[in-house]
Amino acid sequence: MTDTRQKWDDIYTRGSGAPAQPCHLLNDNAHLLPAAGTALEIACGLGGNALFLASQGLQVEAWDISPVAVDNLARQATEMGLQVTTAVRDILQQPPDSGSYDVIVVSHFLDRDLIPQLIKILRPGGLIFYQTFTRTCVSSAGPSQAIYRLADNELLRFFSDFHLLFYREEGVQGDTTHGFRDLAQLVARKPAS
């Protein structure tokens, strides 16, 4: 077992037991989802996004490195009467196949080498929902190492060839006691051709 996998197994074993919730980006922009299609949540953790996508009528796959997280998600999906196909899969070691998904959701995970794969596996006209931590922040939430945090506007640059539908990154602008800080959020559509 890898150190990374053990770390996440330990985190999910100690979890609160509360039902997983979708990330703010997906919840706030659900109106942009297609009425049907295939969806993938990468680094799904306890699967709040996957459960939400399934509740919206999408065919959902959810992958994570932690069997503890994946087992918890599979149990929750069954209890809720939702169909979610789960897999213990290290996305960095086993990248997905090409052109398979209409929607991809990534929240609180960043590996820059994975971005070209995400673009490749998203179908033309498909949507990426991406939310993760930024280096410009006002709290200690999120990873402590800068490599796992986005530079200013970096998320925009990753998907610069896509049609931007939604973007938010407030940084330290204005009154930092208000707003949605420490994260960048993006919803974008892959060009149809």
C-alpha positions in Angstrom: 0.0 0.0 0.0 1.3 3.4 -0.9 1.9 6.1 1.7 -0.6 8.3 -0.2 -3.3 5.6 -0.1 -2.7 4.9 3.6 -2.9 8.6 4.4 -6.3 9.0 2.7 -7.6 5.7 4.1 -6.8 7.0 7.6 -8.5 10.4 6.9 -11.7 8.7 5.6 -11.7 6.2 8.5 -11.7 9.1 11.0 -14.3 10.9 9.0 -17.4 12.4 10.6 -19.8 9.9 9.1 -22.0 12.7 7.8 -23.4 12.2 4.3 -21.1 13.5 1.6 -22.2 16.8 0.0 -21.5 18.1 -3.5 -18.9 20.9 -3.9 -20.2 24.5 -4.0 -19.4 24.8 -7.7 -21.4 21.8 -8.8 -24.3 22.6 -6.5 -24.5 26.2 -7.6 -24.2 25.4 -11.3 -26.3 22.3 -11.6 -28.5 24.0 -14.1 -25.6 23.7 -16.6 -25.6 19.9 -16.5 -27.0 17.9 -19.4 -30.3 16.1 -19.0 -28.6 12.8 -19.6 -25.1 11.4 -20.3 -22.0 10.0 -18.6 -20.1 11.6 -15.8 -16.9 10.9 -14.0 -15.8 12.2 -10.6 -12.0 11.9 -10.2 -10.4 11.7 -6.7 -14.0 11.4 -5.5 -13.3 10.9 -1.7 -16.7 10.2 -0.1 -18.4 11.0 -3.3 -20.7 13.9 -2.7 -20.3 15.1 -6.3 -20.9 11.6 -7.7 -24.1 11.1 -5.6 -25.4 14.5 -6.7 -24.6 13.8 -10.4 -26.5 10.4 -10.1 -29.4 12.2 -8.5 -29.6 14.4 -11.6 -30.0 11.4 -13.8 -26.5 11.0 -15.1 -24.6 7.6 -15.5 -21.8 8.1 -13.0 -18.4 6.6 -12.3 -16.4 7.7 -9.3 -12.7 6.9 -8.7 -10.4 7.3 -5.7 -7.2 5.9 -4.4 -8.8 5.0 -1.1 -10.8 1.8 -0.7 -12.2 3.2 2.5 -13.7 6.2 0.6 -14.9 4.1 -2.3 -16.6 1.5 0.0 -18.3 4.3 1.9 -19.5 5.9 -1.4 -20.8 2.6 -2.7 -22.8 2.0 0.6 -24.2 5.5 0.5 -25.3 5.2 -3.2 -27.1 1.9 -2.4 -28.8 3.4 0.7 -30.0 6.3 -1.4 -31.1 4.1 -4.3 -28.6 5.8 -6.7 -26.5 4.0 -9.3 -22.8 5.0 -9.0 -20.0 2.8 -10.4 -17.1 3.0 -8.1 -13.5 2.0 -8.5 -10.3 2.1 -6.4 -8.1 3.7 -9.0 -5.1 5.9 -8.8 -5.9 8.3 -11.6 -2.2 9.2 -12.0 -1.2 5.6 -12.5 -4.2 4.5 -14.5 -5.4 7.4 -16.7 -8.9 7.0 -18.2 -9.8 6.1 -21.8 -10.3 8.8 -24.4 -13.6 10.5 -25.2 -15.8 8.7 -22.7 -17.5 11.4 -20.6 -20.0 14.2 -21.0 -19.2 15.6 -17.6 -16.0 15.5 -15.5 -15.9 16.8 -11.9 -12.8 17.5 -10.0 -12.8 19.1 -6.5 -10.0 19.6 -4.1 -7.5 17.7 -6.2 -4.7 19.0 -8.4 -2.1 17.2 -10.5 -1.1 19.4 -13.4 0.1 16.3 -15.5 -3.5 15.1 -15.4 -5.1 18.1 -17.1 -4.2 17.0 -20.7 -5.8 13.6 -19.9 -9.0 15.3 -18.6 -9.2 17.2 -21.8 -8.7 14.0 -23.9 -11.3 11.9 -22.1 -14.0 14.6 -22.2 -16.3 14.3 -25.2 -16.6 17.2 -27.6 -19.2 19.6 -26.2 -18.7 18.0 -22.7 -18.4 20.0 -19.5 -15.6 20.2 -16.9 -16.5 21.3 -13.4 -13.2 22.0 -11.5 -12.8 23.5 -8.0 -9.6 23.5 -6.0 -7.4 25.4 -3.7 -5.4 28.5 -4.6 -2.0 29.7 -3.4 -3.5 33.2 -2.8 -5.6 32.5 0.2 -6.9 33.9 3.5 -7.0 30.8 5.6 -5.0 27.6 6.2 -7.7 25.4 4.5 -6.4 22.9 2.0 -2.9 21.5 1.3 0.1 23.0 2.8 2.4 22.5 -0.2 2.2 25.1 -3.0 2.5 22.4 -5.7 -1.0 21.2 -4.8 -2.5 24.7 -5.0 -3.2 26.8 -8.1 -1.4 30.0 -9.0 -3.5 33.0 -9.8 -5.6 32.4 -12.9 -3.9 29.0 -13.5 -7.1 27.1 -13.8 -8.2 29.5 -16.6 -5.0 28.8 -18.5 -5.5 25.0 -18.3 -8.8 25.2 -20.1 -8.1 28.3 -22.3 -9.4 26.5 -25.5 -12.7 25.7 -23.8 -15.8 28.0 -23.8 -15.9 29.5 -20.3 -19.3 29.2 -18.7 -18.4 30.2 -15.1 -15.3 31.3 -13.3 -14.6 32.5 -9.8 -11.4 33.3 -8.0 -11.5 36.1 -5.5 -8.1 35.8 -3.9 -7.5 38.6 -1.4 -9.4 41.3 -3.2 -11.6 43.6 -1.1 -13.1 42.5 2.2 -11.7 39.1 2.8 -14.2 38.3 5.6 -16.8 37.9 2.8 -17.1 36.1 -0.4 -15.8 32.7 -1.5 -12.1 32.6 -0.7 -9.1 30.2 -1.0 -10.5 28.4 -4.1 -10.8 28.8 -7.9 -13.9 27.5 -9.6 -14.5 26.8 -13.3 -17.2 25.4 -15.5 -16.2 25.2 -19.2 -17.4 23.4 -22.3 -15.0 21.5 -24.6 -15.2 22.7 -28.2 -17.5 20.6 -30.3 -14.8 20.0 -32.9 
